[in-house]
Structures are given as C-alpha cells and as structure tokens.
Amino acid sequence: MRWRVVSSNPEFRKLWIGQGVSAAGTAVTGMALPLVAVVGLGASAAEMGVLAALAVVPHLVLGLPAGVWVDRGSRRRFMVVADVGRAGLLAAIPLLAATGELRMPHLYVVAVLTGALTVVSDTASLALLPALVRREELVEANSASMLSQTLASTAGPAGAGLLIQLLSAPVAVAVDAVSYVGSAVASFLIKEPPRETPQTSWPRLDLTTGLKELFRDPVLAGLTRSATVAAVAGAMQGPLVVLYLVRELHWSPLLVGVAITTLGASSVFGTLIAPAYSNKLGIGPAYLIGQLIASCAGFALALAWWPLVFIGQVMTGLGMPLYGVPQRALRQALVPDHLLGRTTAAWRTLVIGGQTVGALAGGLVGTLLDLRAALVLSSLGMLAGLMLALLSPVKTLRQLPSTG
C-alpha cells in the first residue's frame, strides 16, 4: 500500500481504522440480520421487504437534517455517539434471542435506528476527513477510506457466513456490536481540528443550504447531475444481476459466487490504483473514464457469453472506485469546511434516494420486459449521466480546484 497519508498522519489513521472496523462489522450484520428474521423468526416475504425498506428510509428522511447537525457540532462526537448507539442496539438482538423474546418488531426498530445513526456517522466522517489531511492528500485519503469499505463488502459476507455457520446469526450480530465499540474508541482518540461553527439560523433554511451549494458552482452542479442520473440508472442493474445469472443463464450458485467475488476483487484493485490513476489522467478525466467503464458493464452482461459476463463484473468493480475517489475529492475540495456536513448530506440524499428509485424501476422493467432489457437500459441511463458531466466544466479539470 503506497498511501503515505495513512502511515504519516496519525489522526487520519485513527479515522481510517475506525471506518474499516465498523464497515467489516456492518457487512456481517448485512447477512446476519436477514437470517435472524428468516431462520429464527420465520419472516414472510412482506416482512423481509419491510425490514429492507426500514434500513434505507433514514437516508431519505434524515439525510438533510443530519448535515445541519454535523455542521453545528463536533463531527468526532457525532461519530462516537453513533457508534455507541449502534453497538447497544445490535447487542440487544442476541440478548433477546437468548431469552426467547425476539420478535420482528424488535428487528424493525433496530433496522431503522441503526440506519439513522449510520446516516449521522457517515455524514460526519466524510465531512471530517478533509480537515485531517492536506489538500494534496485528498485523493489518497479518499482512496484509502474507500478501500476499507470495499474490503469489508468483499470479504465481510464470507466472514459472516462462517460466523453464522459456526455460531449463529444472533451471535454474528453481536460481533458487529463489538466492532462498533472498537470504532467508537478509534473515533474518540481523534484530535479534531478547531473550526468555526455557523451562526444560529432558521433550521428550515439550513436544510436547503447543502442542496444550494451543490448547484452553486458549475463544476459541482455538473458532478451532482451526472452522479445522480448515473446512480438512478446503475441501481436498476444491481438487484437484477444474480437473478439474471441464475434464471437467464442458468449458472450454478458456485459460479454466481465466483462472479460476485470477481466484482469485489476488481473493486479492491481499482481502489488501490485510484490515486496514481487520478494523478496521471487528471481529476476530471479520471472521473469521466471511470464512469464510462462502469456504464458499459450492462452491455457486456446482456450479451450473455460467460467471458463477457466476467468482463462486465470487472468493469463494474473497477469503474466504481475509479470515478468514486476523484468525485469525493472534488466535492471536498470545492465545498467550504463549514458547509461540508450539509453538502455531504444533500449529496447522499440525492444519490441514495436515486438508488431507491432505480432499484424499483429495474424490477419494474425486468418484469414488464425482460432482465436483459433492464441491463441495457441501465447502461444507457448511466451513459446519460456521463454525458451530463461531459457538458460541464468537469471534463477540463486536471487538478483539484480551490474552494469556492
């Protein structure tokens, strides 16, 4: 690993370690919580749908308020409180299971409250990162941060499966609770730089500040439109890939697992090379080419020839960090520190909200037409997002611009 920022910056290293530990535990619960519902409580399809929806709803409802809170207080403190809260909520599941008292409403409460705390924690950590590193380290720092999340999402499910097999799903959730304690300790030890907090104003006006900031600057506006459209279109593809491989191509579970692992490994590789790649091409072209690679993955999948399916998985995994790392660095460089929380929250509301709409649209298209058509339409939509970036000043950027 060539990230000097991790080895030379102790405050960022604490943030990075905390993010990694927390992400690994979250990946475990991502598998364990549904299995608690299905195996332990005999949940129906409708109940599983409610459980999944409740985990997403806080991103849409609390996204903008979370940005206001984070900009008005200590970002480190918000992270610590969120970690401790999630640890306590998740620890309740194995305790209730051990006493035979666990019911679906308990899982609903845990899902929505941990989701709400995750919104606050993620917003705070993304806003804190630029304050801990120098401007010229932003790309490296974001690449390192994204790697911890990528590794967790790649290796986490395998570790979760082993834990659940050897122990049980509720005990696996307890492991996540412990991980949040470790993350809280790492966050508590961070020395947050002093900063000016905004003067008190009408909260209703503050809720729109982040959205206004995203569209104030031509570069930010182009980036926001591009990423939002691409997020809506890309989310059409995500939930359908496994269904497509099994029902359309008749792949075995083993081969599907290899394909998913290929995507994860490619994402790890993309994260590792993202800093050098961004420096070589320039920050704007790096974003555009990364998005182009990811956008064309659906075409490769739709051709249904197994080598092209694996190439499509590689394109998805590789493209995401190659455009994600420069995109994060651009936002952090362009937004003043006192607005980072609200702007980050506004961005996440648009993008995660877009993914919710896209996932529903993908299911609808896959039902009304077919899965292959949904994959093609997804890629066309992502290319539309790329065109929006090409029509903006993003394409001309070679270095990180100054804060507006």
Secondary structure, 3 states (H helix, E strand, C coil): CCCHHHHHCHHHHHHHHHHHHHHHHHHHHHHHHHHHHHHHHCCCHHHHHHHHHHHHHHHHHCHHHHHHHHHHCCHHHHHHHHHHHHHHHHHHHHHHHHHCCCCHHHHHHHHHHHHHHHHHHHHHHHHHHHHHCCHHHHHHHHHHHHHHHHHHHHHHHHHHHHHHHHCCHHHHHHHHHHHHHHHHHHHHCCCCCCCCCCCCCCHHHHHHHHHHHHHHCHHHHHHHHHHHHHHHHHHHHHHHHHHHHHHHCCCCHHHHHHHHHHHHHHHHHHHHHHHHHHHHHCHHHHHHHHHHHHHCHHHHHHCCCHHHHHHHHHHHHHHHHHHHHHHHHHHHHHCCHHHHHHHHHHHHHHHHHHHHHHHHHHHHHHHHCCHHHHHHHHHHHHHHHHHHHHCCHHHHCCCCCCCC
